Amino acid sequence: MKILACILASAVMTALYALGGPGAMLGFVLLAPWLLVLDMRKSIGGTLLCAWTMSLAYTAAGFAWFGAAFGRYTQAGEAAGIALLLLAAPLFQPQFFAYALARLLAARWYGRAFCALAAAAAWTAVEWFVPRILGDTLGYGLYPSRLLRQAADVGGTAGLTFLLLLANEGVAAGLARYGQGWRAIVGPLAWAALVPAAMAGYGAMALSGGAAPAGKPLRMGLIQANLVEYEKQRQEKGAYAVVREVLDRHFAMGYDAVARQRAEALLWSETAYPTTFGKPKSEAGAEFDREITDYVDAAAVPLVLGTYGRAARAAFPAVGG
C-alpha cells in the first residue's frame, strides 16, 4: 500500500507539472516518492517492475491526451487509444528503466551521490540515443518559468532534466532520513534546494543581460492564407489552378508584410505549397519552384515555407527554407 501511495503521489505531481503555471516547481520533487520506492528494491526484477509501474503512471498522468487523440483519429475510441498508450508506456518512457537499473547497480559499489549522477546520466543518455515517439523530456516542464528555463542556455533541455533529477534525488535522500533528526535531513535538502537556486541565479543574470549580449530582435512575417481543402479544390479546378491561387495569395501577403510592415523574414504555414519543392513532378512544378526562388530574391528576405517531401512512392509534409 505504501508503494502504491508513493507512485500515485508521483503521478499526481506529474499531472500537475504537465499543466504548467505554478506547477512547474513540482519538477524538483515529483519523482522523490518513486525514488523512495526504488530504495526498497534490491533485486533487478523488483527494480524493473518499479520502473515499469512508474512509466505507466507517468504516461497516464502526462500523456493521456495523446492516447485520447489517437483513439479519436483512428476512430477506435478514446478509451481504446489510452489503453494502447499505456500498453506501450515502456516504449514511450524507456528512460525510467535505464535510470532505475543504473541506480541499482551503482549502489552496490558507490555512495548515494555517485548513484544519483550515474542514474541521471543514464536517463539523459537514453533520451538522447534511443528514438522516442514524442521526444519529450522532463525539463520541458520548466518552460512556464521564464527565470528557470534560462539555464537551457548552458546544457539545453537535457541539462534541465539532469538538474531536475539531481534535485529529486536530494529530496528523496532527505525524506529517507526522516526520523533521524533535522541535522540528518538538512544536508540533502540543502543540496536539493541549491539546484533551483543556482538555476534562478543564472536566469536572473541572463535576463539582466549579464550572461550574454542581447540579440537583435527579428521581425517575422507569419503568412496564413486560410486556403483549405486542397484536394477538393484540385478536383474542381485542376492542380495547376490550385497551386497558382495558393502562390499568388502568399506572394501578395508576403510582399505586404515586407513592404508595409517591415518584416525581416517570412514564414509560410505548414503545407502552404501543396506540392513538392526542389523535386518537381512536372514542368509546371519546376516553373512554380522558379517563381518562389525569384520571389525570395526580389523580396530580399529569408523564407521558411511548408511544402511536401517526396519519397519513392508517396509525398509527405515537410519544411523547407
C-alpha positions in Angstrom: 0.0 0.0 0.0 2.8 2.4 0.8 4.5 1.6 -2.5 1.3 2.4 -4.4 0.8 5.6 -2.5 4.3 6.8 -3.3 3.8 6.1 -7.0 0.4 7.7 -7.0 1.9 10.8 -5.4 4.5 11.0 -8.1 1.8 10.5 -10.8 -0.4 13.3 -9.3 2.5 15.7 -9.2 3.4 14.8 -12.8 -0.1 15.6 -13.9 0.1 19.0 -12.2 3.6 19.6 -13.6 2.3 18.9 -17.1 -0.4 21.6 -16.6 2.3 24.3 -16.4 1.9 27.5 -14.5 3.0 27.3 -10.8 3.1 23.5 -11.2 6.5 23.9 -12.9 8.1 24.0 -9.5 6.9 20.4 -8.9 9.6 19.2 -11.3 12.1 19.4 -8.5 10.2 17.0 -6.3 7.7 14.9 -8.3 10.0 11.8 -8.6 11.0 11.8 -5.0 8.2 9.4 -3.8 9.1 7.0 -6.6 12.8 7.2 -5.6 11.9 6.1 -2.1 10.2 3.1 -3.6 13.3 2.3 -5.6 15.4 2.4 -2.4 13.3 -0.5 -1.2 14.1 -2.6 -4.3 17.3 -4.7 -4.1 16.8 -7.1 -7.0 16.8 -6.4 -10.7 13.4 -7.9 -11.1 11.9 -5.7 -8.4 13.6 -2.6 -9.8 12.3 -3.3 -13.4 8.8 -3.8 -12.0 9.1 -0.5 -10.2 10.3 1.2 -13.3 7.5 -0.2 -15.4 4.9 0.9 -12.9 6.3 4.5 -12.9 6.5 4.6 -16.7 2.8 3.6 -16.7 1.8 6.2 -14.1 4.0 8.9 -15.8 2.5 8.2 -19.2 -1.1 8.2 -17.9 -0.5 11.4 -15.9 1.3 13.4 -18.6 0.1 11.9 -21.9 -3.4 10.7 -21.6 -4.4 13.4 -24.1 -2.2 11.8 -26.7 -3.9 8.4 -26.3 -7.3 10.1 -26.5 -6.4 12.0 -29.6 -5.0 8.8 -31.2 -8.2 7.0 -30.4 -10.3 9.7 -32.0 -8.1 9.9 -35.0 -8.3 6.1 -35.7 -12.0 6.1 -34.7 -11.2 3.3 -32.2 -12.4 5.5 -29.3 -10.6 7.5 -26.6 -10.6 4.6 -24.1 -9.0 2.3 -26.6 -6.4 4.9 -27.5 -5.5 5.5 -23.9 -5.3 1.7 -23.3 -3.0 1.3 -26.2 -0.9 4.2 -25.0 -0.5 2.6 -21.5 0.4 -0.8 -23.1 3.2 0.9 -25.0 4.3 3.0 -21.9 7.8 1.4 -21.8 8.4 2.4 -25.4 7.3 6.0 -24.6 9.4 6.3 -21.5 12.3 3.9 -21.6 14.4 6.3 -19.5 12.8 5.0 -16.3 14.3 1.6 -16.8 17.8 2.9 -17.6 17.6 5.2 -14.6 16.4 2.5 -12.1 19.0 0.0 -13.3 21.9 2.4 -13.3 20.9 3.5 -9.8 20.7 -0.1 -8.5 24.0 -1.2 -10.0 25.9 1.9 -8.9 24.6 1.4 -5.3 26.5 -1.8 -5.0 29.8 -0.1 -5.0 29.3 3.6 -4.6 27.5 6.1 -2.3 24.3 7.9 -3.0 25.8 11.0 -4.6 27.5 8.9 -7.3 24.4 6.8 -7.8 22.4 10.0 -8.4 24.9 11.2 -11.0 25.1 7.8 -12.7 21.3 7.4 -12.9 20.8 10.9 -14.2 23.4 10.3 -16.8 21.7 7.1 -17.9 18.3 8.9 -18.1 19.6 11.7 -20.3 21.7 9.2 -22.4 18.6 7.1 -23.2 16.6 10.2 -24.2 19.5 11.3 -26.4 20.2 8.0 -28.2 17.0 6.0 -28.2 14.4 7.0 -30.8 11.2 8.1 -28.9 7.8 8.8 -30.3 7.1 12.2 -28.7 10.7 13.4 -28.0 9.6 14.7 -24.6 11.9 15.3 -21.6 11.3 16.3 -18.0 13.0 19.6 -18.5 10.2 20.9 -20.8 8.0 21.4 -17.8 10.2 24.3 -16.7 9.2 26.3 -19.7 6.4 28.3 -17.9 9.2 29.7 -15.6 11.0 32.4 -17.6 13.6 32.6 -14.8 14.4 28.9 -14.6 14.3 28.0 -18.2 17.2 30.3 -19.0 19.6 27.5 -17.8 18.9 25.7 -21.0 21.4 28.2 -22.5 24.1 26.0 -20.9 23.0 22.4 -21.3 19.8 22.5 -23.4 16.7 20.8 -22.2 18.8 17.7 -21.4 20.7 19.8 -18.9 17.4 20.9 -17.3 16.3 17.3 -17.0 19.7 16.3 -15.5 19.4 19.1 -12.8 15.8 18.2 -12.0 16.8 14.6 -11.5 19.6 15.6 -9.1 17.2 17.8 -7.1 14.7 15.0 -6.8 17.5 12.7 -5.5 18.3 15.3 -2.9 14.7 15.5 -1.8 14.4 11.7 -1.7 17.6 11.4 0.4 16.2 13.9 2.9 12.9 12.1 3.1 14.7 8.8 3.6 16.4 10.2 6.7 13.2 11.3 8.2 13.2 10.3 11.9 17.0 10.7 12.3 16.7 14.3 13.3 16.8 17.6 11.4 20.6 17.5 11.1 20.4 14.4 9.0 17.8 15.8 6.8 19.0 19.3 6.3 22.1 18.4 4.2 20.4 16.5 1.4 17.5 19.0 1.3 20.0 21.9 1.1 21.7 20.3 -1.9 18.3 19.8 -3.5 17.4 23.5 -2.9 20.8 24.5 -4.4 19.7 23.3 -7.8 16.7 25.7 -8.3 18.6 28.4 -6.5 21.5 28.2 -9.0 19.2 28.0 -11.9 17.3 31.1 -10.7 20.6 32.9 -10.2 21.7 32.2 -13.7 18.3 33.1 -15.1 18.3 36.4 -13.3 21.8 37.1 -14.7 20.8 36.1 -18.2 17.6 38.2 -18.2 19.5 41.2 -16.9 21.9 40.9 -19.9 24.9 39.8 -17.8 25.2 36.3 -19.3 25.4 37.4 -23.0 24.6 40.5 -25.0 21.0 40.7 -26.2 20.5 39.8 -29.8 18.8 42.0 -32.3 15.0 41.2 -32.4 13.8 39.6 -35.7 10.6 40.9 -37.2 8.9 37.8 -38.7 6.0 37.9 -41.1 3.7 34.9 -40.5 1.7 34.2 -43.6 -1.5 32.2 -43.2 -3.8 32.4 -46.3 -6.6 30.2 -44.8 -6.9 28.2 -48.0 -8.2 24.7 -47.2 -9.5 21.5 -48.8 -6.8 21.4 -51.4 -7.8 18.1 -52.7 -11.4 19.1 -53.2 -10.3 22.3 -55.0 -7.9 20.3 -57.1 -10.7 18.1 -58.3 -12.9 21.1 -59.1 -10.3 23.5 -60.6 -7.3 21.3 -61.5 -3.9 21.1 -59.8 -2.3 23.9 -61.7 -5.1 26.4 -60.9 -5.0 25.5 -57.2 -1.2 25.9 -56.9 -1.5 29.2 -58.8 -4.1 30.6 -56.4 -2.1 29.5 -53.4 1.1 31.1 -54.6 -0.5 34.3 -55.7 -2.2 34.7 -52.3 1.1 34.0 -50.4 3.1 36.2 -52.7 0.7 39.1 -52.2 0.6 38.7 -48.4 4.3 38.3 -48.2 5.1 41.4 -50.2 2.7 43.4 -48.0 4.4 42.1 -44.9 7.8 43.1 -46.2 7.0 46.4 -47.8 4.4 47.8 -45.4 5.0 46.0 -42.1 8.8 45.8 -42.5 9.1 42.0 -41.9 12.7 40.8 -42.0 11.8 37.2 -42.7 8.7 35.3 -43.9 7.2 32.1 -42.6 4.5 30.3 -44.6 2.3 27.9 -42.9 2.7 24.1 -43.0 1.8 22.6 -46.4 1.3 26.1 -47.8 2.9 25.0 -51.1 0.7 22.0 -52.0 3.3 20.1 -54.0 7.0 19.2 -53.8 9.7 21.8 -53.8 13.0 21.2 -55.4 11.9 17.9 -56.8 9.2 19.0 -59.3 6.8 16.4 -60.6 6.3 18.3 -63.9 7.5 21.2 -65.9 4.7 23.3 -64.3 6.1 22.3 -60.9 9.6 23.4 -62.0 8.1 26.7 -63.1 6.4 27.3 -59.7 9.7 26.4 -58.0 11.5 29.1 -60.0 8.8 31.6 -59.2 9.3 31.0 -55.5 13.1 31.4 -55.9 12.7 34.6 -57.8 10.2 35.9 -55.2 12.7 35.3 -52.4 15.4 37.1 -54.4 13.1 40.1 -55.1 11.8 40.3 -51.5 15.4 40.1 -50.2 14.4 38.4 -47.0 14.6 34.7 -45.9 11.6 32.5 -46.4 10.6 29.4 -44.5 7.8 27.5 -46.2 5.7 24.4 -45.6 5.8 22.1 -48.5 5.9 18.4 -49.3 8.8 16.0 -49.4 8.9 13.2 -51.9 9.7 9.5 -51.1 9.8 6.6 -53.6 6.0 6.2 -53.8 4.5 8.9 -51.7 4.5 12.6 -50.8 4.6 13.8 -47.2 4.5 17.2 -45.3 8.0 18.7 -44.8 9.5 22.1 -44.1 11.8 24.0 -46.5 13.9 27.1 -46.1 
